[in-house]
């Protein structure tokens, strides 16, 4: 009887039922999608058995005088000490991140049979045998101790073993070449790691393999001062409670070595980073695909919750606005003996029924739109969604929460009606209370919607600023690719450059350590000219050939670009370096000597204008560019816009001919630069998508309230028309109150977002200014949409025949 | 209607019953020290001009409103000061209501409207079915049992409302202008039903403007400005 009754009641109020169900469906779908993202990110690394005991050794330093720096790098001697001197470490492994090419050699000589690059978002390791045990590798064949304890051994994932040898079962004992140079024997094959962990290594090479090849693999020269973020240490504590003791022991490592020899001040400390923080701490990079700060997850969850709350507000608004229509029923039921509790239960179950329908539709909508998540997150499309029981458990909890949130207040209000009042003929007017509440909820809805819209506009403006701002070099039409840095490849650099320049549409080709803007940072201390001491700050470094200026369009302030050379003889400094050195005229620097690495004296031949060496989040840093062919492994080819496909194909063909054992992966520079801002683009897409949803749900609610208001004022409108009111006057009368609420909400949203988005923009050293018109535009947009929503009902009411409306009264 | 062996018990007794409505500016006395006495099995009509307190009296005696002062004994139990939950309990087991505007629930069918009071008194389903069908047959609206109230004529709606009022076999039926919205023939029909119910022992208290309807009862209480000003027994000349 109850369900039949609810269905009849719903079909009697089709518009309001539709608004409630649609709003809640969208809200529930949004929450489910956000749950998918947040639960995926929060599940990272939890699969490992010793999740709570595994740590990574990280470092903080202030050795370059620019304040606290965070790094994952562990200098080679510190790594040795950490793996021998910390008693709380039950298992430990030094690792070195690596991105080498693997080749299957041709037994008959010549080009390799197969060659594989590690894709950009994967990282392989040189690692010690404990590493496999710490991270629970599931062996298909071979095992940890046997596999990685000897030099020149490698273990592969099932996929890579299959790729290399056709069948993973054939891999054991076979030989592969690292960068087509160093042979390693396959000692084990293991199952792929799950996607929700910060390790996606396709293979592990034994750490002992590095011995004797330190220079080739840039392990560092064994001193405490040089450090690469690729060199790291992981450990497993014997007991989670030992963390404090281990932290204290680790802090002692380098206490004599990490000191400024003149002042005796300590410059660097090691700390422990728990595995549980690896995925969320932006201060340190990890070896997985991405780091996501918990604040971002909180923001996403908050947005999801807000969208759902918006839909609940609609429900509350419409239910309380319509409460008077149910007064008679409440009066009759109470007179016939129904208690308040029974009525609350009845109204709550009605809400629950609507929520249940919305949940079913919401699940369908979420399933349908799940692929869109790739615009705002890293959740793999293959991740189970509706087959995951946790999703249903979450949905169940959401259903209960929404039912209570949306239904409790209206239920208590309705059930609280006194029968004697409810049964009076004028009950409808005397019981329609809660107008203040409804107005507040509408204002809150539009505050949320407008905050998201302003957020979206500001992020779009900033991303547009990034896209169009002058980076200080020309990023368009530069095709880039990497190549090996082994002696064979170094010998072929000139041939490669020549081959590229022969391609008809190539303007120039340059080889370098990295492009003008990149995520790499090389830094070093240095001494300038005749000054007796090193400068109190570091310089960043780039290595480039003689074509770099022409290829990337670097602007020179004085002097000339580097001449062709094989070794480090000349240097270019940038304008920031000039200023930091205390020089004003670029010409003053020309001819001065720049002392690097103790023994390298470089003559400054030119001063370049500043260009962005990193993303626009970073300020300009002092930079020196020099030439040394052993550090060239990135090519940039400036091409003409005609027939891009043919030109890029010709570039690949030239590469394959000169370096047949290497894998070609080309990418345009502007795409690489755009990738710096992937996180920001996602934030923008999130604001846009959810902002639209917020506007949609808020307008649905407004439409419902306008409909209700027009229905309630039918008689008033009729009388006004008879007395001579115009249609536009009546539309204005009915719309005015709602539009005032939207204006009020803008007055709240504007300062709130000015503050919030101002904080976000502070993340960028170079950013747009908050413009007044953003707020005006948002207000106009919101008012227009609200007016269109409300005016539909207002115009309908204003055009109705007054005779009819008066008669019906 | 009287029983020689047993003394007739008093069903309703009020002593100095008053009801005052207060707003910020105005205080209105709807009932002013009303003393009435209604015996089991009586059919009492309350008459008086609009605003004299008839409906307020009915609401207070029907326990859907509480008195401001004075005592109200129902079956010798003081009920005027009972908590809402207890009043509701007394109400659903003892009283039936018939309203001028019928007050049927639009979303329920005829059958469901009549069945509703029994859901609150937890009557078993088969018993409910039996009673609803008997009543609808008796009221001659069985053929309309699956219709909704709006699909019925006023007279039919009021017959459904009467059926709903008696389905729990109440000891007292309170009727507030039961014929006010009906034409004379439908009005007559409803009054006959009430008279028949009274004949089978149900006490009836009815508010009406119509002298004709009032005379279906055996006593008329006349009210003015919240007070009982006269009482007279209806004489029937056969």
Interface residues (C-beta under 8 A of the other chain):
Chain A: X1 X5 X8 X9 X12 X328 X329 X331 X332 X333 X334 X335 X336 X337 X338 X339 X340 X342 X418 X419 X420 X423 X425
Chain B: X59 X62 X64 X65 X84 X85 X88 X89 X91 X92 X93 X97 X99 X101 X103 X104 X105 X106 X107 X108 X112 X116 X117 X119 X120 X121 X164
